[in-house]
C-alpha cells in the first residue's frame, strides 16, 4: 500500500499583504491605461497624415517609384531568343513558352508566351537569365480585377507566330584580326 503524503500546512496570508498587492495591481493597470491613452490622445491633436490615394496625390504614384521597382513583367517578343531559360528558372512556373518548327518558314517559331501575374512572386530570376533583355519589370502595379484569368498576360496572340531573335555570333580573334589588317591595307591603297 502506498504511503500518503502529509497534508500541506495551511497558513493564512496576512490581510495587509493582500490589500497591498490588490492596490498595486490597480495602480499598475491605471498607469498603463493612462500611458496608452496619452499616445492615443496625442494623435487626436495632430494633423492627419492620410494620403487620399489615388485621387489627391501630388505626383502620380508611378513617378514616385524607384528606378529598379519590380512591377509587372513585360516581354519584347521581337528580341526573345526562345531559349526558355526564364521559364526554367521560374520557381513557381508562371511563365509558359511554346515553340515549334514551322514547315512553311523552315525555322523555329514561338507560338505562345504567357506570364501568369497572379502566380508571380516578383523574384527577378527570369530577368537575370535573359541574355537579350527581352523580359523586364515595368512600373505598372495596379491590376485589380474580378476575374483572375485577366492576370494572365499573353504577349503572343493566339494563332500568331514570332520568329525568335538570333544573337550575332562573335568572330574568332584570329578572323577579326585578319579583317582589320585587310581593312587597313584597303585604306592605304
C-alpha positions in Angstrom: 0.0 0.0 0.0 1.2 3.5 -0.9 2.1 6.0 1.7 0.1 9.1 1.8 1.9 12.4 1.6 1.5 14.6 4.6 -1.0 17.3 4.1 0.4 20.7 3.3 0.2 23.1 6.0 -2.5 25.7 5.6 -1.3 29.1 6.6 -3.1 32.4 6.1 -1.6 35.3 4.3 -1.9 38.5 6.4 -4.7 40.8 5.2 -2.4 43.8 4.8 -0.3 42.0 2.2 -3.4 41.1 0.2 -4.5 44.7 0.3 -1.1 45.9 -0.8 -1.0 43.6 -3.8 -4.6 44.4 -4.7 -3.9 48.2 -4.7 -0.5 47.8 -6.5 -2.3 45.9 -9.3 -4.9 48.7 -9.6 -2.1 51.3 -9.7 -0.3 49.3 -12.5 -3.5 48.9 -14.5 -4.3 52.6 -14.2 -0.8 53.8 -15.2 -0.6 51.5 -18.3 -4.1 52.6 -19.4 -3.1 56.2 -18.9 0.2 55.7 -20.8 -1.7 54.1 -23.8 -4.3 56.8 -23.8 -1.7 59.6 -23.8 -0.4 58.2 -27.1 -3.9 57.9 -28.5 -4.9 61.5 -27.4 -1.7 62.9 -28.9 -2.6 61.6 -32.3 -6.1 63.2 -32.0 -4.5 66.6 -31.9 -2.1 66.1 -34.8 -2.9 66.8 -38.4 -3.7 63.6 -40.2 -1.1 62.0 -42.5 -3.5 60.1 -44.7 -2.9 60.3 -48.4 -6.1 60.1 -50.4 -4.9 57.5 -53.0 -5.2 57.8 -56.0 -7.3 61.0 -56.2 -5.2 63.6 -54.4 -1.6 62.5 -54.6 0.8 65.4 -55.5 2.5 63.2 -58.2 1.4 60.1 -60.0 2.4 57.1 -58.0 4.4 55.7 -60.9 6.6 58.8 -60.9 7.5 58.2 -57.2 8.6 54.6 -57.6 12.4 53.9 -57.5 14.1 53.1 -60.8 14.6 49.4 -60.1 11.0 48.8 -58.9 9.6 45.4 -59.6 6.2 45.8 -61.1 4.6 43.7 -63.7 6.7 41.7 -66.2 6.8 42.7 -69.8 8.2 40.9 -72.8 9.5 42.1 -76.1 8.9 39.0 -78.3 10.8 40.5 -81.2 14.1 40.2 -79.3 13.3 37.0 -77.5 15.5 34.1 -78.5 13.0 31.4 -77.2 15.8 29.8 -75.2 13.2 29.2 -72.4 15.7 30.0 -69.6 13.2 32.3 -68.0 10.6 29.5 -68.0 13.1 27.0 -66.5 14.4 29.3 -63.7 10.9 30.5 -62.6 10.4 28.7 -59.2 6.6 28.7 -59.5 6.1 28.1 -63.2 4.2 31.2 -64.0 5.9 31.6 -67.5 4.8 29.5 -70.4 6.7 29.5 -73.7 5.8 27.2 -76.6 7.8 27.0 -79.8 7.9 24.6 -82.7 9.4 24.2 -86.1 7.3 25.8 -88.9 7.2 23.8 -92.1 6.5 26.8 -94.3 9.2 29.0 -92.9 11.5 26.0 -92.2 12.7 27.5 -88.9 11.7 27.6 -85.3 8.9 29.9 -84.3 7.3 30.9 -80.9 3.6 30.3 -80.7 2.9 31.2 -77.1 4.5 33.4 -74.4 2.3 33.8 -71.4 3.0 35.1 -67.9 0.5 34.5 -65.1 1.0 37.6 -62.8 -1.4 36.1 -60.2 1.3 33.5 -59.5 4.4 35.6 -60.0 6.3 36.4 -56.8 8.4 39.1 -58.5 11.7 37.5 -57.6 13.5 38.6 -60.7 15.2 35.3 -61.6 13.7 35.4 -65.1 15.0 38.8 -65.9 18.5 37.9 -64.8 18.6 34.9 -67.1 17.5 36.7 -70.2 20.6 37.4 -72.4 18.9 39.9 -74.7 16.8 41.7 -72.0 13.5 40.7 -73.7 11.8 40.2 -70.3 11.9 43.1 -67.8 10.0 44.7 -65.0 7.8 47.7 -65.5 6.5 50.4 -63.1 2.9 49.1 -63.6 1.4 47.6 -60.4 -2.3 48.3 -60.5 -4.4 45.4 -61.9 -7.4 44.9 -59.6 -9.8 42.6 -61.4 -12.8 40.4 -60.5 -11.6 37.6 -62.8 -8.2 36.1 -62.0 -7.8 35.0 -65.6 -7.3 38.6 -66.6 -3.9 38.5 -64.8 -2.5 36.1 -67.5 -0.6 38.3 -69.8 -0.4 37.0 -73.4 2.5 38.5 -75.3 1.9 36.4 -78.4 -1.7 36.3 -79.6 -3.3 33.0 -80.4 -2.5 31.9 -83.9 0.3 34.3 -84.3 3.9 33.1 -84.9 7.0 35.0 -83.9 10.5 34.2 -85.3 13.0 34.1 -82.4 15.8 36.6 -82.4 19.2 35.2 -83.3 22.1 36.7 -81.4 25.0 37.6 -83.7 28.0 35.4 -83.0 31.3 36.9 -82.1 34.0 36.4 -84.6 37.1 34.5 -83.5 40.0 36.7 -82.6 42.2 35.5 -85.5 39.4 36.1 -88.0 38.8 39.6 -86.5 42.5 40.4 -86.7 42.7 39.3 -90.3 39.7 41.5 -91.2 41.2 44.6 -89.5 44.5 44.0 -91.4 42.6 43.7 -94.7 40.7 46.9 -94.0 43.9 48.7 -93.1 45.5 47.6 -96.4 42.4 48.8 -98.4 42.7 52.2 -96.7 46.4 52.5 -97.7 45.6 51.7 -101.3 
